[in-house]
Amino acid sequence: MKSWHKILVSDARQLSGVDDESVECIVTSPPYPMIEMWDDVFSKLNPLIGNAFKENNGLKAFGLMHEELDKVWMECYRVLKPGCIACVNIGDAVRTINGHFQMYSNHARIISSMGEIGFTQLPDILWRKQTNAPNKFMGSGMLPACAYVTYEHEYILIFRKGEKRKFVSRTDKLRRRQSAYFWEERNIWFSDVWTDLKGTSQPLADKSVRDRSASYPFELAYRLICMHTVYGDTILDPFLGTGTTTAAAVASCRNSIGIDIEKELQQTIQDTILSSLNVGKKRVTDRLSGHKEFIRARYDVGKRIKYLNKNHDVGTVTAQETDIMICVPARIKKMSEQTYEVDYEFARPDVISKSDQLPLFGNNSPRSR
Ligand SMILES: C[S@@+](CC[C@H](N)C(=O)[O-])C[C@H]1O[C@@H](n2cnc3c(N)ncnc32)[C@H](O)[C@@H]1O
């Protein structure tokens, strides 16, 4: 298998390089309105935003910032294929302007404009980002009536264009089964609160650049792609930043288009793409060895392993997992200034280290019946 990845320096308010109904998924995180680090970026998109701050008018700035994002969401609707999914990671902002403290609910504003554009809202994910910082509580210490709760979560909003996607041809149906996830992955990934992203993030590009760019964890993008797309689909990120979504698409054997307005990020994006080979290899082989351990633990406590995935010689809990085919990114080639191509190898059992080789089936196993 192969995948391709395109990087464009462009303004996502006009996705002229992307055809109508040409991508199967959007995974993205915009600059967050009313979070100070993005004030200048928004003021460049519309100078009236800078004026609103000079007038100390927070609500006006908030509204104008979202009007710029709305243009991108409309473009996302145009380029997304019917039945396909858009995932938007967004946090709300708390801010004091001219002595007045208030919350600016970015997620509520985005949900409302996505609905007006025509997207169907689906259940969202709350990403809990717990902090132990000593100054995390805001307000009046231990004295009642004037304190605010600490804000330690963000959202992953999920929308669909039109009705459910259909997989009609035999090839499409097989591709869907090959791209399935394991039962135990489903139980974690499809939970509405994600708390475990920190520990699974991998080093991509330089950490200080990633911090300055407000990158999201590799695992966040990787899961969303595996949850909502199949092999060979194309993922778009109109606010690519450091390139995390591209790295996740490389790891998951999907094509991608990444767009960012900031030309200076190009070197970081290239570094991310090159390191995505090793990050992807590790994530994908961990997936398979993690599944083998999971099956062994079930077997050890006497649970019956009913199904066999012959591709990887491993038991599964459900019949839907029996065609899963895990592919490992093997080579990345830079094809032009803007495009990369990735080759994949099938994850044979010897891709998994010797210590992970497990006796997967016992007397109850399908192999011994
Ligand atoms: C929150 S960051 C995205 C971080 C990214 N998810 C990552 O993991 O690195 C938002 C990005 O949007 C970009 N941006 C802002 N306005 C844009 C626009 N109109 N078109 C395209 N990109 C834009 C910024 O340069 C910034 O890199």
The ligand as a MOL file (V3000), in Angstrom:
LIG
                    3D

  0  0  0     0  0            999 V3000
M  V30 BEGIN CTAB
M  V30 COUNTS 27 29 0 0 0
M  V30 BEGIN ATOM
M  V30 1 C -3.8660 25.6570 16.9710 0
M  V30 2 S -2.7340 25.7800 15.6430 0 CHG=1
M  V30 3 C -2.8200 24.1540 14.9410 0
M  V30 4 C -1.8970 23.1980 15.6280 0
M  V30 5 C -1.8510 21.8370 14.9750 0
M  V30 6 N -3.0490 21.0620 15.2610 0
M  V30 7 C -0.6210 21.0410 15.4530 0
M  V30 8 O -0.7780 19.9420 16.0300 0
M  V30 9 O 0.4970 21.5540 15.2830 0 CHG=-1
M  V30 10 C -3.5630 26.7690 14.4620 0
M  V30 11 C -2.8040 27.0030 13.1750 0
M  V30 12 O -3.6780 27.7000 12.2770 0
M  V30 13 C -2.8660 28.5080 11.4330 0
M  V30 14 N -3.7660 29.5180 10.8040 0
M  V30 15 C -4.3140 30.6150 11.3390 0
M  V30 16 N -5.1060 31.2290 10.4480 0
M  V30 17 C -5.0730 30.4980 9.3220 0
M  V30 18 C -5.7120 30.6040 8.0600 0
M  V30 19 N -6.5560 31.6130 7.7690 0
M  V30 20 N -5.4410 29.6720 7.1230 0
M  V30 21 C -4.6010 28.6300 7.3960 0
M  V30 22 N -3.9680 28.4920 8.5730 0
M  V30 23 C -4.2080 29.4030 9.5340 0
M  V30 24 C -1.8250 29.0580 12.3720 0
M  V30 25 O -0.6670 29.4740 11.6480 0
M  V30 26 C -1.5620 27.8580 13.2940 0
M  V30 27 O -0.4380 27.1330 12.8440 0
M  V30 END ATOM
M  V30 BEGIN BOND
M  V30 1 1 1 2
M  V30 2 1 2 3
M  V30 3 1 2 10
M  V30 4 1 3 4
M  V30 5 1 4 5
M  V30 6 1 5 6
M  V30 7 1 5 7
M  V30 8 2 7 8
M  V30 9 1 7 9
M  V30 10 1 10 11
M  V30 11 1 11 12
M  V30 12 1 11 26
M  V30 13 1 12 13
M  V30 14 1 13 14
M  V30 15 1 13 24
M  V30 16 1 14 15
M  V30 17 1 14 23
M  V30 18 2 15 16
M  V30 19 1 16 17
M  V30 20 1 17 18
M  V30 21 2 17 23
M  V30 22 1 18 19
M  V30 23 2 18 20
M  V30 24 1 20 21
M  V30 25 2 21 22
M  V30 26 1 22 23
M  V30 27 1 24 25
M  V30 28 1 24 26
M  V30 29 1 26 27
M  V30 END BOND
M  V30 END CTAB
M  END
